Amino acid sequence: MQNNLIFLPVLVNIAIVFVLYIRLAKTKAKAIQQGQVDKARRALHDDAWPDNVRQINNCIRNQFELPVLFYVLTFILWAMEFTNLYVQLIAWAFVFSRIAHAVIHTGSNYVPHRKKVFTFGCILLILLTSFIAGSILFQAF
């Protein structure tokens, strides 16, 4: 398997963030147009915006939490040339979990569902971390 293919799920995960930023810009413009924003407070206070804007903004913040670990792990896996089929499948599963998380977060925002998807993604990153640790230990002995 080609080692560089590990970056395809990374690019898709980055695309999620761009899509969310575009959606945020449109939602903010609509909120301003409809007079739902406290213009004097909007620069520094999240509560100056309506809930739908804050919901997308919070989702974007989440894209810079758990996915940061995914990016680091991906680069380690690539550098170690340890990007076999199983690693690829786990990476793609993580990205699909982030898509599901974003859809839930910006849609129903039902926390129990969001938590399940987040936990699933976290478990996938633990697996990737275990693969790296196992590979390092195997090479050391």
FENURUR-V869091 format. One record per residue. SS is DSSP state (hx for helix, st for strand, lp for the rest). PHI is phi in radians with two decimals (none if undefined). PSI is psi in whole degrees, -180 to 180 (999 if undefined). Layout:
# FENURUR-V869091
ss: <SS SS>
phi: <PHI PHI>
psi: <PSI PSI>
This chain:
# FENURUR-V869091
ss: <lp lp hx hx hx hx hx hx hx hx hx hx hx hx hx hx hx hx hx hx hx hx hx hx hx hx hx hx hx hx hx hx hx lp lp lp lp lp lp lp lp lp lp lp lp hx hx hx lp lp hx hx hx hx hx hx hx hx hx hx hx hx lp lp lp hx hx hx hx hx hx hx hx hx hx hx hx hx hx lp lp lp lp lp hx hx hx hx hx hx hx hx hx hx hx hx hx hx hx hx hx hx hx hx hx hx lp lp lp lp hx hx hx hx hx hx hx hx hx hx hx hx hx hx hx hx hx hx hx hx hx hx hx hx hx hx hx hx hx hx lp>
phi: <none -1.24 -1.04 -1.22 -1.09 -1.09 -1.45 -1.11 -1.12 -1.09 -1.11 -1.15 -1.12 -1.15 -1.07 -0.97 -1.11 -1.08 -1.07 -1.12 -1.12 -1.13 -1.10 -1.09 -1.05 -1.14 -1.19 -1.15 -1.05 -1.15 -1.11 -1.13 -1.05 -1.53 1.24 -1.63 -2.06 -1.43 -1.07 -1.24 -1.91 -1.12 -1.23 -2.12 -2.22 -1.04 -1.27 -1.33 -1.78 -1.21 -0.99 -1.13 -1.23 -1.12 -1.09 -1.18 -1.07 -1.14 -1.11 -1.10 -1.01 -1.10 -1.26 -1.99 -1.96 -1.00 -1.06 -1.07 -1.12 -1.04 -1.09 -1.10 -1.09 -1.07 -1.16 -1.13 -1.05 -1.13 -1.11 -1.48 0.94 -2.10 -1.98 -1.30 -1.04 -1.13 -1.10 -1.04 -1.11 -1.15 -1.07 -1.13 -1.07 -1.08 -1.11 -1.12 -1.16 -1.24 -1.12 -1.06 -1.06 -1.15 -1.10 -1.14 -1.08 -1.64 -1.88 -1.16 0.98 -1.30 -1.04 -1.03 -1.20 -1.05 -1.12 -1.09 -1.17 -1.05 -1.08 -1.03 -1.07 -1.12 -1.09 -1.08 -1.21 -1.12 -1.07 -1.06 -1.09 -1.11 -1.06 -1.14 -1.06 -1.09 -1.15 -1.12 -1.16 -1.11 -1.25 -1.29 -2.00>
psi: <139 127 -37 -15 -19 -20 -12 -49 -30 -46 -38 -40 -37 -38 -35 -45 -44 -42 -43 -40 -40 -45 -39 -45 -44 -41 -39 -44 -42 -42 -41 -45 -36 3 28 7 135 96 -30 -24 -7 -27 -31 -10 116 -33 -1 -15 154 164 -39 -32 -46 -34 -47 -42 -41 -37 -40 -43 -40 -26 -8 24 -94 -41 -25 -40 -39 -44 -45 -47 -39 -45 -36 -46 -42 -46 -33 -3 48 51 61 -178 -42 -42 -43 -45 -40 -42 -45 -40 -39 -45 -42 -33 -34 -35 -47 -42 -44 -40 -46 -46 -40 -1 -108 -30 33 110 -42 -39 -43 -41 -41 -44 -42 -46 -42 -47 -40 -42 -40 -40 -33 -40 -46 -41 -41 -40 -42 -49 -44 -40 -42 -45 -39 -40 -28 -24 999>
